[in-house]
Amino acid sequence: MELEQRVAELERRLTALERRDSESESPRLGDGDFWALEGLKQQLADVGEAGADGGVLYTGSVRLPTGEQYGWQYGAFTEALFDGDWTDAAESFAALGHPVRLRLLREILGGLRTAAELAALDGAGTTGQIYHHLRQLTGAGWLHAAGRGKYEVPPARVVPLLVVLTAARP
C-alpha cells in the first residue's frame, strides 16, 4: 500500500508541475510555440500593405563567456530583401567560409583579444596566416581593431554572427 501512495503522490506532483509549466506566461526557446512568429505577423498586419509579402526578423539576447551582454534585433520586409543586390553579401559570407576564421571569432568572443593570444592557439596557423584571417574578418565587418594588435567583434555583429551560425546548423 505504501508504494501505491508514493506513486500517487508523485503523479499528483508531476501533474501540478506540468500545469504550472503550461500556464507560465514567459515564452521559452524550443517550447513549440511560435511566439516570435506570431509577433512578427502582428507587426506585418499593423503596417498593412508595406508588409503584405511578409518579413524576416532575427533577434537575440546574449551573454558572452567574458560576461559582456548584448541584445539586438533586426527585421526586413520580404520585398526589400528580394529587390536588394544579394551579391553585396558575398564578401561577408566568404569571410566566414574558413574554419580558422570561425575559430578566431569564437576565441575572440570567448575573451582572447590580441593577435599574440590568437597566434598561440594550436592549429591556427602562423602569425602571418592569423593576420591574413584577421584582415579578412575586419574587411567584412565581423571584427574591428580595438587597439594595437587587439580585436573585437563589433557589438552590432555579435547576435547576427550567432544567427548565421544557427542558420547553418543542419
C-alpha positions as a Markdown table, in Angstrom:
| # | Residue | x | y | z |
|---|---|---|---|---|
| 1 | Met | 0.0 | 0.0 | 0.0 |
| 2 | Glu | 2.8 | 2.4 | 0.8 |
| 3 | Leu | 4.2 | 2.1 | -2.7 |
| 4 | Glu | 0.8 | 2.9 | -4.3 |
| 5 | Gln | 0.6 | 6.0 | -2.1 |
| 6 | Arg | 4.1 | 7.2 | -3.1 |
| 7 | Val | 3.3 | 6.7 | -6.8 |
| 8 | Ala | 0.0 | 8.5 | -6.5 |
| 9 | Glu | 1.8 | 11.4 | -4.7 |
| 10 | Leu | 4.5 | 11.6 | -7.4 |
| 11 | Glu | 1.7 | 11.6 | -10.1 |
| 12 | Arg | -0.1 | 14.4 | -8.3 |
| 13 | Arg | 3.2 | 16.5 | -8.1 |
| 14 | Leu | 4.1 | 15.8 | -11.7 |
| 15 | Thr | 0.6 | 17.0 | -12.8 |
| 16 | Ala | 0.9 | 20.1 | -10.8 |
| 17 | Leu | 4.4 | 20.9 | -12.3 |
| 18 | Glu | 3.1 | 20.3 | -15.8 |
| 19 | Arg | 0.1 | 22.6 | -15.2 |
| 20 | Arg | 2.3 | 25.3 | -13.7 |
| 21 | Asp | 4.6 | 24.9 | -16.7 |
| 22 | Ser | 1.8 | 25.2 | -19.3 |
| 23 | Glu | 0.3 | 28.3 | -17.5 |
| 24 | Ser | 3.6 | 30.1 | -17.5 |
| 25 | Glu | 3.4 | 33.4 | -19.4 |
| 26 | Ser | 7.0 | 33.7 | -20.3 |
| 27 | Pro | 7.9 | 32.0 | -23.6 |
| 28 | Arg | 10.8 | 29.6 | -23.7 |
| 29 | Leu | 13.0 | 28.7 | -26.6 |
| 30 | Gly | 12.1 | 25.5 | -28.3 |
| 31 | Asp | 8.8 | 25.0 | -26.5 |
| 32 | Gly | 6.9 | 24.6 | -29.7 |
| 33 | Asp | 5.0 | 27.9 | -29.6 |
| 34 | Phe | 5.6 | 30.3 | -32.4 |
| 35 | Trp | 5.6 | 33.4 | -30.1 |
| 36 | Ala | 8.2 | 35.3 | -32.2 |
| 37 | Leu | 6.5 | 34.4 | -35.5 |
| 38 | Glu | 3.1 | 35.4 | -34.2 |
| 39 | Gly | 4.6 | 38.8 | -33.0 |
| 40 | Leu | 6.1 | 39.3 | -36.5 |
| 41 | Lys | 2.8 | 38.5 | -38.2 |
| 42 | Gln | 1.1 | 41.1 | -36.0 |
| 43 | Gln | 3.7 | 43.7 | -36.8 |
| 44 | Leu | 3.3 | 43.0 | -40.5 |
| 45 | Ala | -0.5 | 43.3 | -40.2 |
| 46 | Asp | -0.1 | 46.6 | -38.4 |
| 47 | Val | 2.0 | 48.1 | -41.3 |
| 48 | Gly | -0.6 | 46.9 | -43.8 |
| 49 | Glu | 0.4 | 46.9 | -47.5 |
| 50 | Ala | 4.1 | 47.5 | -46.8 |
| 51 | Gly | 4.3 | 44.1 | -45.1 |
| 52 | Ala | 1.9 | 42.3 | -47.4 |
| 53 | Asp | 4.6 | 39.9 | -48.7 |
| 54 | Gly | 5.9 | 39.1 | -45.3 |
| 55 | Gly | 9.1 | 39.8 | -43.5 |
| 56 | Val | 12.1 | 38.3 | -41.7 |
| 57 | Leu | 13.0 | 39.0 | -38.1 |
| 58 | Tyr | 16.0 | 37.9 | -36.1 |
| 59 | Thr | 16.8 | 38.8 | -32.5 |
| 60 | Gly | 18.9 | 37.7 | -29.7 |
| 61 | Ser | 19.9 | 38.3 | -26.1 |
| 62 | Val | 23.4 | 37.0 | -25.4 |
| 63 | Arg | 25.9 | 36.9 | -22.5 |
| 64 | Leu | 29.4 | 36.1 | -23.7 |
| 65 | Pro | 31.8 | 33.9 | -21.7 |
| 66 | Thr | 33.6 | 37.2 | -20.9 |
| 67 | Gly | 30.4 | 38.5 | -19.2 |
| 68 | Glu | 29.5 | 41.1 | -21.8 |
| 69 | Gln | 25.8 | 41.2 | -22.7 |
| 70 | Tyr | 24.2 | 42.1 | -26.0 |
| 71 | Gly | 20.6 | 42.4 | -27.1 |
| 72 | Trp | 19.8 | 43.0 | -30.7 |
| 73 | Gln | 17.1 | 42.7 | -33.2 |
| 74 | Tyr | 16.6 | 43.4 | -36.9 |
| 75 | Gly | 13.8 | 43.0 | -39.3 |
| 76 | Ala | 13.3 | 43.5 | -43.0 |
| 77 | Phe | 10.3 | 43.2 | -45.4 |
| 78 | Thr | 10.5 | 40.4 | -47.8 |
| 79 | Glu | 10.0 | 42.7 | -50.8 |
| 80 | Ala | 13.1 | 44.7 | -49.8 |
| 81 | Leu | 15.1 | 41.5 | -49.4 |
| 82 | Phe | 14.2 | 40.2 | -52.9 |
| 83 | Asp | 14.8 | 43.6 | -54.5 |
| 84 | Gly | 18.2 | 44.0 | -53.0 |
| 85 | Asp | 21.5 | 43.0 | -54.5 |
| 86 | Trp | 22.4 | 39.7 | -52.9 |
| 87 | Thr | 26.0 | 39.8 | -54.3 |
| 88 | Asp | 26.7 | 42.5 | -51.6 |
| 89 | Ala | 26.6 | 39.7 | -49.0 |
| 90 | Ala | 29.2 | 37.6 | -50.8 |
| 91 | Glu | 32.2 | 39.2 | -49.0 |
| 92 | Ser | 30.6 | 38.8 | -45.6 |
| 93 | Phe | 29.8 | 35.1 | -46.2 |
| 94 | Ala | 33.2 | 34.5 | -47.8 |
| 95 | Ala | 34.9 | 35.8 | -44.7 |
| 96 | Leu | 33.0 | 33.3 | -42.6 |
| 97 | Gly | 33.8 | 30.4 | -45.0 |
| 98 | His | 37.1 | 29.3 | -43.4 |
| 99 | Pro | 37.3 | 27.1 | -40.3 |
| 100 | Val | 40.2 | 29.0 | -38.9 |
| 101 | Arg | 38.3 | 32.3 | -39.2 |
| 102 | Leu | 35.3 | 30.9 | -37.4 |
| 103 | Arg | 37.6 | 29.6 | -34.7 |
| 104 | Leu | 39.2 | 33.0 | -34.3 |
| 105 | Leu | 35.7 | 34.6 | -34.0 |
| 106 | Arg | 34.8 | 32.1 | -31.3 |
| 107 | Glu | 38.0 | 32.7 | -29.4 |
| 108 | Ile | 37.7 | 36.5 | -29.6 |
| 109 | Leu | 34.1 | 36.3 | -28.3 |
| 110 | Gly | 35.5 | 34.0 | -25.6 |
| 111 | Gly | 38.0 | 36.5 | -24.4 |
| 112 | Leu | 41.2 | 36.1 | -26.4 |
| 113 | Arg | 41.5 | 39.5 | -28.0 |
| 114 | Thr | 45.1 | 40.0 | -29.1 |
| 115 | Ala | 46.8 | 38.7 | -32.2 |
| 116 | Ala | 49.5 | 37.2 | -29.9 |
| 117 | Glu | 46.9 | 35.2 | -27.9 |
| 118 | Leu | 45.3 | 34.0 | -31.1 |
| 119 | Ala | 48.7 | 33.1 | -32.7 |
| 120 | Ala | 49.4 | 30.9 | -29.6 |
| 121 | Leu | 46.4 | 28.7 | -30.4 |
| 122 | Asp | 47.2 | 25.2 | -31.6 |
| 123 | Gly | 46.3 | 24.6 | -35.3 |
| 124 | Ala | 45.5 | 28.3 | -36.0 |
| 125 | Gly | 48.5 | 28.7 | -38.3 |
| 126 | Thr | 51.5 | 31.0 | -38.5 |
| 127 | Thr | 51.4 | 34.6 | -37.3 |
| 128 | Gly | 51.2 | 35.7 | -40.9 |
| 129 | Gln | 48.2 | 33.4 | -41.5 |
| 130 | Ile | 46.5 | 34.7 | -38.4 |
| 131 | Tyr | 46.9 | 38.3 | -39.6 |
| 132 | His | 45.6 | 37.3 | -43.0 |
| 133 | His | 42.4 | 35.9 | -41.5 |
| 134 | Leu | 42.0 | 38.8 | -39.1 |
| 135 | Arg | 42.2 | 41.2 | -42.1 |
| 136 | Gln | 39.6 | 39.2 | -44.0 |
| 137 | Leu | 37.2 | 39.3 | -41.0 |
| 138 | Thr | 37.9 | 43.0 | -40.4 |
| 139 | Gly | 37.4 | 43.9 | -44.0 |
| 140 | Ala | 34.0 | 42.1 | -44.0 |
| 141 | Gly | 32.9 | 43.9 | -40.7 |
| 142 | Trp | 33.0 | 40.8 | -38.5 |
| 143 | Leu | 35.9 | 42.3 | -36.5 |
| 144 | His | 37.3 | 45.7 | -35.8 |
| 145 | Ala | 40.7 | 46.7 | -34.4 |
| 146 | Ala | 40.3 | 47.8 | -30.8 |
| 147 | Gly | 43.8 | 49.0 | -30.3 |
| 148 | Arg | 47.3 | 47.8 | -31.2 |
| 149 | Gly | 47.0 | 44.1 | -32.1 |
| 150 | Lys | 43.7 | 43.8 | -30.3 |
| 151 | Tyr | 40.5 | 42.8 | -31.9 |
| 152 | Glu | 36.8 | 42.5 | -31.0 |
| 153 | Val | 33.5 | 41.6 | -32.7 |
| 154 | Pro | 31.5 | 44.9 | -33.0 |
| 155 | Pro | 28.5 | 44.8 | -30.7 |
| 156 | Ala | 26.1 | 45.1 | -33.6 |
| 157 | Arg | 27.6 | 42.0 | -35.2 |
| 158 | Val | 27.5 | 39.6 | -32.1 |
| 159 | Val | 23.9 | 38.5 | -32.5 |
| 160 | Pro | 24.0 | 38.4 | -36.3 |
| 161 | Leu | 27.0 | 36.2 | -36.2 |
| 162 | Leu | 25.3 | 33.8 | -33.9 |
| 163 | Val | 22.2 | 33.9 | -36.1 |
| 164 | Val | 24.3 | 33.0 | -39.1 |
| 165 | Leu | 25.8 | 30.1 | -37.2 |
| 166 | Thr | 22.4 | 29.0 | -36.0 |
| 167 | Ala | 21.1 | 29.1 | -39.6 |
| 168 | Ala | 24.0 | 27.0 | -40.8 |
| 169 | Arg | 23.1 | 24.1 | -38.5 |
| 170 | Pro | 21.7 | 21.0 | -40.2 |
